[in-house]
Amino acid sequence: VASQCSGSSGINAEYGDNEQPWNTMKPDIFACIMDFFSSNQPVLLDEAALASSSSVINADDDETTIMIKELLDTRIRPTVMEDGGDIRFVAFEDGIVKLALQGSCSGCPSSSVTLKNGIENMMQFYIPEVLSVEAVDDEIVELQNQVFEEFDKTLEKDK
C-alpha cells in the first residue's frame, strides 16, 4: 500500500505495485484494515495534534488564516475528497500556504498541477494575501508512512 485516506464516506487505499491486479491485493488490504480496527489503536492522533495542523479555527488564527481554512473546508476539500484524496492545512507563513496532500493526492503526478492551477489560483482570487501554495509533509503523513512500512514488513514475513 502506497497511501491511504480515511474519510467519513470510506477508506481509499492506493497500492504502488501495479504488476499485481487489484483483485489479488484487495483481500490483503482488507485484512490489514480489519486487523488494525480490531487492535483498538486510535485511528487519529490526539485532538491537540489534529487541531494544530488542520482546518479547525483556533483563537490565535489571524483573519487571513481563518479565510484560508474556511475556503479549504467549503470549496476545496469537498472536491478533492470526491477523488479519494484530502488536503490538510499546515501553516500560512510569509504569504505561502502550506498544505499536506493525503490519500490519492499524495504522490499523484497530477497533484502539483492541481495544487498550482486549481488551489493556488482559487486561494489568490479570494485571498489576495496568498502569494503561493506549497505541498509539505505533516506529522500525520509521516505517521501513515511508518504504519505502511510496518504493514509491508508484516506482508513480507507472511509470504
N, C-alpha and C positions, 0 to 999 in steps of 0.2 A: 504494500500500500504506500503510495507516494504522498497522499494527503487525504484529509477528511474534513468535513464541515458538518457540524450538528446544528440544526435549527428547529424551530417549532413544527415544521412540516416534515421533518425526517432527517436522515443521515446520508450524506453524499460521500462516497469513497472513491478515490481515484487511484488506480494502480499503475505503476510505472512499467511493468513488464508487458509490452504489447505483443509478445510472442505467445502469451498464454491467453486463450479465449476467456471471456467474462464468465461463461457458464462453468469453467474449470475453477476460477478464482472465487466465485461467489460463495460456495459453501465454507471455505476457509475464512473469508472475511466475515461472513455472518457468524461463524463460530467464535471468532475473536471478539466481535461486538457483544455477543451473548455472555462470553466469559468475563468480559470487562464489567458488564452490568451486574452479573451475579457476584462479583468480587466486592461490591459495596464501596468501591473507591469513588471519590467525588468526580463528577463529570466536568465541573468548572472549578476554577480557583476560588479562593475565598472572596467575599464581596468587596473587600477593600482593594484587592488587586484588580478586580474587574472594573470597579468604579474609577480607578486611577487611569485606565487606558481604554475606556470605552466612550460611548456617546452619552453617558449619564452626565447631566449638567450638575456641576459642583458649585458650591457657594463662591469659590475663588476664581471661577472662569470669567474672563473678560467678555465683553459684548461680541467681539469677533469670534471667539471660540464657541460661544453659545450658538451663534448663527451657523457656524460650520457644522456643529453637532446636529442641529435641527435639520439642516439641509441633507446631511448624510442619512438621518433617520427617515425623513419624509420623501425624498426624491431618489436618492442614490442606492441605498442598501436594498430597498424592495426590488428594484430592477436587477441588481446583481444577484440577489438570492434566488430569483427565478431561474438563473442558470447554474445553481448549485454552489455558489460562492458566497462570500461575505467580506465586508470591509470594516475594519475597526479603527477608530480614531486613536492615534497615539500621542500626537503633540502638534501645536502650532507655534513655530518659533521663527522670528525674523521674516515673516511673510510666507513661510513654507509650511504647508500642511503635510504632516507625516502620517501615513496610513499603513496598516498591516493588512495584506491580502490573505484571505483564508479560503479553504475549500478548493473548488475548481479554479479559483482565481490565482491561487498560489502556484507559481511555476508555469502558468499558462502563457504561451507565446503571445497571445493577443492582449494580455493584461497590461502591458506597457502602453499599447495603443489606447485601450480603454481608459487607463489612468490619465494619459496626457490629453487625448482628443475629447474624451467624454467627461470625466470627473473634473479635471483641471479647468476646462472651458466653462463648465457649469458653475464651479466654485467662483471663478473670476467674474462671470457675468453677474451673479447675485451678491458677491462679497468682494469688492474692489481691493481690499487689503491683502487678498491672497495673490501671491506672486507666482507660486508654483506648487505642485503636489508631488510627493515622493513616496515610493513604497519602501517600508522598513520592516524588519522582523521585530515582533514584540515578544514578551515572555510567554504568551500563550502559544505562539508559533514554535518557539524553542521547546516548550513542554511537549507539544504534539510531535515534534521531530524525535524527541527522546523516546516517547511511547512507541512510535513507529519503528525505531531502531530495535527496541526490546522485542516488539512483535516479530520483526524479521528474524531475529536470533531464535525466537521460540519456534518459528516455522522451519528454520534450518535444522534445529535439533530434532524436530518431529519427523523429518524426511529420512 
